[in-house]
């Protein structure tokens, strides 16, 4: 069953570390293009997250975001960077001595020291539980996104199947008219010969009529259209990604419909060819969204 490249999924998970939210949005794209946003504490998960999404999705422009909010405050979790403080004090004392201080002691204000970047730092915390929860949440959200894309794909599949049946009906209409079109070509040539009022070799006349009928024959185009219809119906029920194959088939449909229209010497056939082009364009627009 084909899948659409358009979809949205969102999930949340709560824990002692706060609330994790994962959102995935995807639209159609020629290849798989991932845009990933992670909280600062989970930057180390980027490679794993990209591999997970690349394994779950084949095509599409995917906007993925993982957000962490509402984490409880860690009372007493601030630490002093003692090595840095010692360096600052020693440096200040050295500067005071060079400047000619009486005793060479530092006049460094403790509050100024505390304001120095890096002096106060957060105590290191174990982010493993958050990372584990984030990976599981991302995996579940990717599965939800695939389900949404599969539901949209089912609707596209039904539309394509309906258009294929309509195309098949039009092919049958054109094929049924072939004997009448051939008879009209023959009658038109004989009428023009009669208008000339000259005698023409009967065998040569038959050869010319046969050659003209051959140039205007669309049997081959109808056969190929029928083959493309059968192939499309098979592809849309395949378990493999079918977007590129369907895109190629739409090009082939267009080629045959254009040739049919250019060869046509019959108004009904021309009208049927135009209807075919409308159906093919409707299919092509939908195929752009197929994975």
C-alpha positions as CSV (number, residue, x, y, z in Angstrom):
1,X,0.0,0.0,0.0
2,X,1.4,3.4,-1.0
3,X,2.0,6.1,1.6
4,X,1.8,9.8,1.3
5,X,4.7,12.1,2.1
6,X,2.4,14.6,3.9
7,X,1.6,14.0,7.5
8,X,1.8,15.3,11.1
9,X,2.3,13.5,14.5
10,X,2.8,14.7,18.0
11,X,3.4,12.9,21.3
12,X,4.3,13.8,24.9
13,X,5.9,11.9,27.8
14,X,6.2,13.0,31.4
15,X,8.8,12.1,34.0
16,X,10.7,13.5,37.0
17,X,12.8,15.5,34.5
18,X,9.7,17.3,33.2
19,X,7.7,16.9,29.9
20,X,9.1,15.8,26.7
21,X,7.2,16.7,23.5
22,X,8.0,15.4,20.0
23,X,6.5,16.8,16.8
24,X,7.0,15.6,13.3
25,X,5.8,17.3,10.2
26,X,6.5,16.1,6.6
27,X,5.7,17.3,3.1
28,X,6.6,16.1,-0.3
29,X,10.2,16.2,-1.5
30,X,12.3,14.4,-4.1
31,X,14.5,12.8,-1.4
32,X,14.6,12.5,2.4
33,X,15.5,15.8,4.0
34,X,15.6,16.0,7.8
35,X,15.5,19.1,9.9
36,X,16.1,18.2,13.5
37,X,15.8,20.3,16.7
38,X,16.9,18.9,20.1
39,X,17.2,20.4,23.6
40,X,20.7,21.4,24.6
41,X,21.0,18.5,27.1
42,X,20.1,16.0,24.3
43,X,22.5,17.3,21.5
44,X,24.4,14.0,21.8
45,X,21.3,12.1,20.4
46,X,21.4,13.9,17.0
47,X,23.1,11.0,15.1
48,X,20.9,8.4,16.7
49,X,17.8,10.5,16.0
50,X,18.7,11.0,12.4
51,X,19.4,7.3,11.9
52,X,16.1,6.4,13.5
53,X,14.1,8.7,11.2
54,X,16.0,7.7,8.1
55,X,15.1,4.1,8.9
56,X,11.4,4.9,9.4
57,X,10.9,7.3,6.4
58,X,12.1,7.0,2.8
59,X,11.2,10.3,1.2
60,X,9.8,13.7,2.2
61,X,11.0,16.9,3.8
62,X,10.7,16.2,7.5
63,X,10.7,18.8,10.3
64,X,11.4,17.1,13.6
65,X,11.5,18.8,17.0
66,X,12.0,17.4,20.5
67,X,11.3,19.8,23.4
68,X,11.8,19.5,27.1
69,X,10.0,21.8,29.5
70,X,8.8,22.0,33.1
71,X,11.9,20.3,34.7
72,X,11.9,20.8,38.5
73,X,14.5,23.1,39.9
74,X,17.6,21.4,41.3
75,X,17.9,23.0,44.8
76,X,21.5,23.3,45.9
77,X,22.8,22.0,42.5
78,X,25.1,24.9,41.8
79,X,28.8,24.3,42.2
80,X,31.8,26.7,42.5
81,X,34.6,26.2,40.0
82,X,37.4,26.2,42.5
83,X,40.3,25.9,40.1
84,X,39.1,28.9,38.2
85,X,38.6,30.9,41.4
86,X,42.1,30.1,42.5
87,X,43.5,31.3,39.2
88,X,41.5,34.5,39.4
89,X,42.7,35.2,43.0
90,X,46.3,34.5,42.0
91,X,46.1,36.6,38.9
92,X,44.6,39.5,40.9
93,X,47.3,39.3,43.5
94,X,50.0,39.3,40.8
95,X,48.4,42.3,39.1
96,X,48.3,44.2,42.4
97,X,51.9,43.4,43.1
98,X,53.0,44.7,39.6
99,X,50.9,47.8,40.2
100,X,52.9,48.6,43.3
101,X,50.5,47.5,46.0
102,X,51.9,47.9,49.5
103,X,51.4,44.3,50.7
104,X,50.9,42.6,47.3
105,X,47.5,41.3,48.5
106,X,44.5,41.1,46.3
107,X,41.7,43.6,46.6
108,X,39.5,41.3,44.6
109,X,35.8,41.6,45.6
110,X,34.2,38.1,46.2
111,X,31.0,39.3,44.4
112,X,33.0,40.2,41.4
113,X,34.5,36.7,41.4
114,X,31.1,35.1,41.5
115,X,30.1,37.2,38.4
116,X,33.0,35.9,36.4
117,X,31.9,33.5,33.6
118,X,32.3,29.9,34.6
119,X,32.8,30.5,38.3
120,X,29.3,29.2,39.1
121,X,28.3,26.2,37.2
122,X,25.5,23.7,37.3
123,X,26.3,20.4,38.8
124,X,26.5,17.7,36.2
125,X,23.3,15.6,36.0
126,X,22.7,12.2,34.5
127,X,20.7,12.8,31.3
128,X,20.6,9.1,30.4
129,X,16.9,8.7,31.6
130,X,15.9,11.8,29.5
131,X,17.8,10.5,26.5
132,X,16.3,7.1,26.7
133,X,12.8,8.6,27.0
134,X,13.5,10.9,24.1
135,X,14.5,8.1,21.8
136,X,11.5,6.0,22.7
137,X,9.2,9.0,22.2
138,X,10.8,9.8,18.8
139,X,10.3,6.2,17.7
140,X,6.6,6.2,18.7
141,X,6.0,9.6,17.0
142,X,7.7,8.3,13.8
143,X,5.3,5.3,13.9
144,X,2.3,7.7,14.3
145,X,3.6,9.8,11.4
146,X,3.8,6.7,9.2
147,X,0.3,5.7,10.2
148,X,-0.9,9.2,9.2
149,X,1.0,9.0,5.9
150,X,-0.5,5.5,5.3
151,X,-4.0,6.8,5.8
152,X,-3.4,9.6,3.4
153,X,-1.8,7.2,1.0
154,X,-4.9,5.0,1.1
155,X,-7.0,7.9,-0.1
156,X,-4.5,8.7,-2.8
157,X,-4.5,5.0,-3.8
158,X,-8.3,5.0,-4.2
159,X,-8.2,8.1,-6.3
160,X,-5.6,6.7,-8.6
161,X,-7.5,3.5,-9.0
162,X,-10.6,5.4,-9.9
163,X,-8.8,7.5,-12.5
164,X,-7.2,4.3,-13.9
165,X,-10.6,2.8,-14.4
166,X,-11.8,6.0,-16.1
167,X,-8.8,5.9,-18.4
168,X,-9.5,2.3,-19.2
169,X,-13.1,3.3,-20.2
170,X,-11.8,6.0,-22.5
171,X,-9.3,3.6,-24.1
172,X,-12.2,1.2,-24.8
173,X,-14.2,4.0,-26.3
174,X,-11.4,5.0,-28.7
175,X,-10.7,1.4,-29.6
176,X,-14.3,0.8,-30.4
177,X,-14.2,3.7,-32.9
178,X,-11.2,2.4,-34.8
179,X,-13.2,0.5,-37.5
180,X,-15.4,3.5,-38.1
181,X,-12.4,5.9,-38.3
182,X,-10.7,3.6,-40.8
183,X,-13.8,3.5,-42.9
184,X,-14.1,7.3,-42.9
185,X,-10.5,7.6,-44.0
186,X,-11.1,5.3,-46.9
187,X,-14.4,7.0,-47.9
188,X,-12.7,10.5,-47.7
189,X,-9.9,9.4,-50.0
190,X,-12.3,7.8,-52.5
191,X,-14.4,11.0,-52.5
192,X,-11.4,13.2,-53.3
193,X,-10.3,10.9,-56.1
194,X,-13.8,11.0,-57.5
195,X,-13.8,14.8,-57.4
196,X,-10.6,14.8,-59.4
197,X,-12.4,13.0,-62.2
198,X,-9.3,11.0,-63.2
199,X,-8.6,7.4,-63.4
200,X,-6.2,6.0,-60.8
201,X,-4.7,2.5,-60.6
202,X,-6.8,0.6,-58.1
203,X,-3.8,-1.2,-56.6
204,X,-1.9,2.0,-56.1
205,X,-5.0,3.6,-54.6
206,X,-5.3,0.7,-52.1
207,X,-1.6,1.1,-51.2
208,X,-2.1,4.9,-50.5
209,X,-5.1,4.2,-48.4
210,X,-3.3,1.6,-46.4
211,X,-0.3,3.9,-45.9
212,X,-2.6,6.8,-44.7
213,X,-4.4,4.4,-42.4
214,X,-1.1,3.2,-41.0
215,X,0.1,6.8,-40.2
216,X,-3.2,7.5,-38.4
217,X,-3.4,4.2,-36.6
218,X,-3.5,4.5,-32.8
219,X,-3.7,0.9,-31.9
220,X,-0.2,0.9,-30.5
221,X,-0.8,3.9,-28.3
222,X,-4.0,2.3,-26.9
223,X,-2.1,-0.9,-26.2
224,X,0.6,1.0,-24.3
225,X,-2.0,3.0,-22.4
226,X,-3.6,-0.3,-21.3
227,X,-0.2,-1.6,-20.2
228,X,0.5,1.5,-18.2
229,X,-2.9,1.3,-16.5
230,X,-2.3,-2.3,-15.5
231,X,1.2,-1.4,-14.2
232,X,-0.2,1.5,-12.2
233,X,-2.8,-0.6,-10.5
234,X,-0.1,-3.1,-9.6
235,X,2.3,-0.5,-8.2
236,X,-0.2,1.2,-6.0
237,X,-0.8,-2.1,-4.2
238,X,2.9,-2.8,-3.8
239,X,4.5,-2.8,-0.3
240,X,7.6,-1.0,-1.6
241,X,7.9,2.8,-2.0
242,X,6.2,3.6,-5.3
243,X,6.5,7.4,-5.8
244,X,9.3,7.4,-8.3
245,X,7.8,4.6,-10.3
246,X,4.5,6.3,-10.4
247,X,6.1,9.5,-11.5
248,X,7.7,7.7,-14.4
249,X,4.4,6.1,-15.4
250,X,2.7,9.5,-15.4
251,X,5.3,10.7,-17.9
252,X,4.6,7.7,-20.1
253,X,0.8,8.3,-19.8
254,X,1.3,11.8,-21.0
255,X,3.4,10.8,-23.9
256,X,0.9,8.3,-25.2
257,X,-2.1,10.6,-24.7
258,X,-0.2,13.4,-26.6
259,X,0.6,11.0,-29.5
260,X,-3.0,9.8,-29.6
261,X,-4.2,13.4,-29.8
262,X,-1.8,14.3,-32.6
263,X,-2.7,11.3,-34.7
264,X,-6.4,11.7,-34.3
265,X,-8.5,12.5,-37.3
266,X,-11.8,12.0,-35.4
267,X,-13.5,14.5,-33.1
268,X,-14.6,11.8,-30.7
269,X,-11.1,10.4,-30.4
270,X,-9.7,13.9,-29.9
271,X,-12.2,14.6,-27.2
272,X,-11.3,11.3,-25.5
273,X,-7.6,12.2,-25.6
274,X,-8.3,15.5,-24.0
275,X,-10.3,13.8,-21.2
276,X,-7.4,11.4,-20.8
277,X,-5.0,14.3,-20.3
278,X,-7.2,15.8,-17.6
279,X,-7.3,12.5,-15.7
280,X,-3.5,12.0,-16.1
281,X,-2.9,15.5,-14.7
282,X,-5.1,14.8,-11.7
283,X,-3.1,11.6,-11.1
284,X,0.2,13.4,-11.5
285,X,-0.6,16.0,-8.9
286,X,-1.4,13.3,-6.4
287,X,1.6,11.2,-7.3
288,X,3.8,14.1,-6.3
289,X,2.8,13.3,-2.7
290,X,3.5,9.6,-2.8
291,X,6.5,8.2,-0.9
